[in-house]
Amino acid sequence: MEQVLWFGWFRADIVSQYATLFWHGLQMTIAVTLICIVQGTALGLAVGLARVAEARHSPAKQLCKYLLRWPAAVYVSFFRGTPLFVQILLIHFAVLPLFINPSDGLLISGEAARDLKQNYGAFLSGVVALTLNSGAYISEIFRAGIQSIDKGQVEASRSLGMSFPRTMYHIVLPQAFRRMLPPLGNNAISLLKDSSLISAIGLAELAYAARTVAGAYSRYWEPYLTISLMYWVLTLGLAYGVKRLEARYGRGDSR
């Protein structure tokens, strides 16, 4: 292919030759990000509620402490206190083979495990690692948002006979959600950028595509500048979406 130079140094022909690879990488990056945002938010909500769970009387009071608050605190501490890259490697090379293994997988074994691990192993490991990591951070966002609501409202609802789950669903979470939107948006943007780490275990997303092109041509400006612009556009799109959500749902917050 004939060389096409932009600005005298940028070889556009390299990008055009591997346009399909970049496009597939972009699709994979978006898919992983969306899946992990949804799953991480659901997990973060569950863990955040577990962090603030309480009961008035025994033995429910002790059960909330030892079966909900303490395990949730350990989970959050581990995934916030260790590098995401290490978590990805741990899940891909240690945890996933424990459950999906052709010989003795706890969940799936045999030929199905071999095919699943070969074709979707990196995808599963990456999604699980990013979901668990983002869930830990999102749980703290939910916990802080819930605790920012005046305790008097919680006590009033409980005095009216509402259970803890109903109090959270009808009273606390609708108000806290407005205050949690900015940090949730920031977490989504961080998740998008952190998805590039999954390329280390072979998932064909944007960073993997750039590394492939760089290895083929021994040129680095073109592939890495290309994916940088892609990440930038995706980040701007997420930021715009969060801003619109804040404008729509943040009007009722009196703070």
Salt bridges, closest charged atoms under 4 A:
ASP13 OD2 - ARG11 NH2 2.74
GLU111 OE1 - ARG114 NH1 2.87
GLU140 OE2 - ARG51 NH1 2.62
GLU140 OE1 - ARG80 NH1 3.43
GLU140 OE1 - ARG143 NH2 2.94
GLU222 OE2 - ARG219 NH2 2.60
ASP253 OD2 - ARG179 NE 3.43
